[in-house]
Amino acid sequence: MAFCIFALWLRWVLDGAFPPGYPFLTFFPAVILSSFLFGPRPGILAAVLCGIFAWYVFIPPRMAFGTDSGTVTKAMLFYLGVVAVDIWLVHLMQAANARLNTAREEVRLLAEERGQLAERAELLFQEMQHRVGNNLQMVGAVLSLQMRTLSEPTARKALSDAAARLQVIGNIQRQLYRQHGQLVPLDRFLTEVSGKIMASSARPGITCHVEAEAGIILRPDSAVPVALIVTEAIANALEHGFAGRPTGRIVLCVARRAAAIVLSVEDDGIGLPLDLDPASTDSIGLRISRVLSRQLGAEMALESRDSGACMTLNLPLSRLAEPAQDAV
């Protein structure tokens, strides 16, 4: 009603500025605003009031409801048609806005629900990784306890090695994935693995440097065997290459070549024994490394250098993670 009265006052004030034949000019905005702000029913009420005001005040004969002129009928029909279209269009726009707001709210709720599901899935994934690692390390601890009950040196050594390898696999399992389930790049993964090995070796004078090309990510079924092979190579360097030596240096290199990923572990120790045949040795560690390399479809070589020994692993490019998993 306020819009209608204001429109009537404004049309009265501007009456002299309008040419004859424009009785509804200020009333159309009042109807549109009423429909837009309050809905179709108040818009219809505003249309009726504005029509009555215009008919009575501005359509000849003025200050009377003239009904004997065809002009009055045409003007009122024109007014009714225009305001009906205006109210209908405003109603359609408001209904579309309401549907859009509802859709936005549904999308927001769906996004929140998906975010909560993703958080729960991430927590479950992390818990699973920790449980697998903990279970492996628990088995290793049980083997270590069992080893104490044995007096035969060979059996004690076998259990000790098995327990140590299970501890290593448990650590690898924990370090294989990022917080959000992404695979860890090989440079960071091997840095963490070698760092734990060196920290547990109690050989502060021996250092291990990782020189790995960034962005190389292996599949999960390949990363664990590669880490075990690297672990065996570092353990052999510590145990045999630096036997009786307080200081030394181990270099772990990873690079992508045209047809393979080349991984090497080189030390500056005493080198390999002259009578050692890597293909036929009875060393459990080397036998495990050879078996794992065959499972990976890789070529492993062990050789002496001018100073020390070097283990080289040529890994096929098919062991790389899929492109969708490479995002880091």
N, C-alpha and C positions, 0 to 999 in steps of 0.2 A: 504493500500500500504506500509505503514511503517513496519507492521508486515511481509509482504511478502519479502520486501527487507532485513529486519533483518534476516529472516529465510534463504534467499539465502546466505547472508554473513556468517552466522554461519555454514551452510552446507559446504561452500567453505573452511572455516577455519578448520573444522573437517574432511575434506575429507580423509586425510591420516589415520585417526583413525578408519574409518568405513571400513568394508570389502565390496567387490563389491556386488551390488544388493540392496543397501539401498538409492536410490536417493530421496525418499520422507520423510525421517525421521524427519527433522526439519520443514517440511512444514505443517504436520498435526496439530501441536500446533497452527501455525499461522492461519489456517482455523478455528479451534475450538474457539480461542480467538476472532477472528473477528465476528464469528456468535454469540458468547455469549455476547459480549459487544455492538455490533451494529445492530444485527438482521440477518435474513436469506439472504437478498439481498446482503449486504456487505460480508457476508460469502461466497456466491456463487462467487462474484467477486474475493475474496481472493483465492478461490479454483482454479479459472481459471488462475489467475496470477501465483500462485505457481506451477500449473501443467505445464504452459508454461516454467517457469524457470527450473523446474526439467527436463523436456523433452529436452530442448535446451542444458543445461549445464552438466547434470549428467547422462543422458541415452546415451549409445553409439549409434552411433558415437557422441562424445561430440562436443559441439559448432556447432551443426547442428540439424535440425529437421529430424531425421531419420524415414523413413516410410517403409523400405523394410525388416524389421525384425519382426518376430512373437513375439519376446521378448518385443519389444516396445509396440506392441498392447496389450499384456497381462498386462504389467506394467501399462499402462495408464488406462486400464479397471479396474485393481485392485485399482488404485488411485481414479478413479471416484466413484467406489462403496464405498470405505471407507469414502471419504469426503461427499458423499451424505448421508450416514447413520449418520455421525457426525453432519452435518447441520440439518438433520431431528430431531435427538434426542435433540440437543440443542434447536431447535425451540419448540419441545413439552415441554421441561423443562421450557422454558421461558413462554410459554402459560399457563402452570400449575401454575407458580409463579404469573402470572398476575391474573389468576382466584382466587388464594389464597388471594392475596392482595385486590382484589375486595370484596371477601367474608368477609375479616377482616374489611374492611371499612364499609360494610353493617352492620356487627355485632356491630361495634362501634357506628354507627349512631342509630341502633335500641336500644342499651343500653342507649345512651343519651336520646332518645325519651321516653323510659320506665322510666328512672330516672326523667325526667321532668313530665311525667304523674303521677308518684308516689308522687312527691313533690306537684303537684296540688291536688291530691286526699287527701294527708295528710293535706294540708291547708283547703280543704273543710270539711274534717272530724273534724278538730279542730274547725273550724268556726261553724259547726253544733252543736258540743258539747257545745260551749260557748253560742250559741243562745238558745238552750234548757234550759241551766242553767239560762240564763238571763231572758227568758220568765217566768220560774217558779218563780224566785225571784221577777219579776215585778208583777205577780199575787199576791204574798205574800204582796208586798208593797201596792197594791190596797186594799187588805183586811185590812191591818193596817190602811189605811186612812179611810176606811168605818167604822172601829171600833170606831174611834174618834167621829163619829156622833151619836153613840148609848149611852144610859144612863143605860140600863138594864144590871146588872152585869153578868148574865148568858150568854147573847148574846155577850157581850164584851169578856168574857173569851173564848167562842167558836171561835170567829173570831181571837182572839189573838193566840190561839193554832193552828188554821188552817194556819194562816200566818207564824207562826214559823216553822211548819212542811214543808210548801212549800219552805221556805228559806233553810231548811236542805236538802230537796230533790234536790234543785238547786245546792247546794254545792257538794252533793254526785255525781251528774251527771258530774260535772266538774272534779272531782278527780278520776273518775272510770277508765280512760284510761291514758296511758302514751302518750308522745309526738307523737310517731309513730303509735298510734292506738292499742298498746298492752294493755291487761288488767293489772291493777296494782295488785301486790300480796296483799293478805289480811292483812298481818302484816303492810305494809306501808299504805294501804288504811284506815284501822281502826285507825292507828296513826294520820293520817291527819284529819280524821273525828272527833275523840275525841279531838284532839288539838283545832279544831275550836269551838267545843261545850264549852270546858273549857275556851277558850279565850273570848267567848261571855257571859259567865255566870257571870262575874265580881265577882268571888269568889277566890281571889288569895291565900287564905289559904288552899284551897282544891286542891289536886293534883290527876292526873289520869295517871296511868302507864299501858303500853301495854306490855304484855308478850305473844307474838304470835310466833308460829312455822313458820320458813321461808319456802317459796316455795308453800304455799297454795294459789291457785287462783280459785275464784268462777266464775261461768257463770254470764254474765251481768244481766240476769233476776233474779239471786239469790243474787248478791252483794248488790243491792239497798234495797231489803226488809231486809236483814241482817243488813245493816247499819242503817235502820230506827228502827229496834228492839233494836240495841245497843244504838242508840240515846235516845229512850224512857227510857231505863234502866238507862242511865247516868242522864237524866233529872229528873227522879223520885228520884234518889239518892241525887241529888243536892237540889230538892225541899222538899222532905220529910225526907230522911235519915239524912240530915245535917241541918234540920230546927233549927234555933237558935244556930248553932254551927259555929264558925269562921274557924275551921280547920277540915281536914278529908282527907281520902285517898280512892281512887277508883282504883281497879285493874281489868284490862280487859285481860283475858287469852283466847288463841286459841290454840288448839292442835288437831292433827290427831290421831284418834283411829282406831281400827280394822274395825269397821263398821260405823263409823260416825266421823264428825268433831264436837268437843265439844267446845262451846264458852260460857264463863261465865263473868258476870259483878258483882263484889263483892265490897261492901263498908264496912267501919267500923263505920257506923252511929248508929242511935237509933234502927234500925231494923224495922220489919213490925209490924203494929198494931195487937194486939191479936185477934181482931174480924174480921180481913181482910181475905176474901175468894178469892184468885186470880181467881178462875174459875167463880165467879158470881159478881165480883166487877163492879161498874158502871163507873170506870175510863176509859175515852176515850183512854188514852195512852195504858193501859193494854189490852183493847179490840182490839185496832189496832194491838198490838203485837201478840195477840192470833190468829187473822185472818191471819196475814202475816205468822206466823209459820205454820198454817194449809196449806196455799198455798204452802209453801216450803216442806211440808211433814215432818216437824221437830217436835220435842217434846220440849216444853218450860215449865220450872218449876221455881217457885218463892218461896223462903223459907228464914226463919230467920236463922242466925248463932249465935254463941256465942257473936259475936260483929258485928252487922250490918245485912245486907240482901244480898242475892245472887240471880241473875237471871241466869239460865243455859239453853242453847239452844243446843240440839243434832241434828245436820244437817246431812242428808244422804249424802253419798259419791257421789251419782249421781248428786249432785249440783256442783261438781267440773268442771272446764273448761276442754275442750277436750285437749289431749296431744299436739296437734299442736298449741294451744293457750297458753301453759304453758311456752314457752320460754321467758326468762326475761334477 
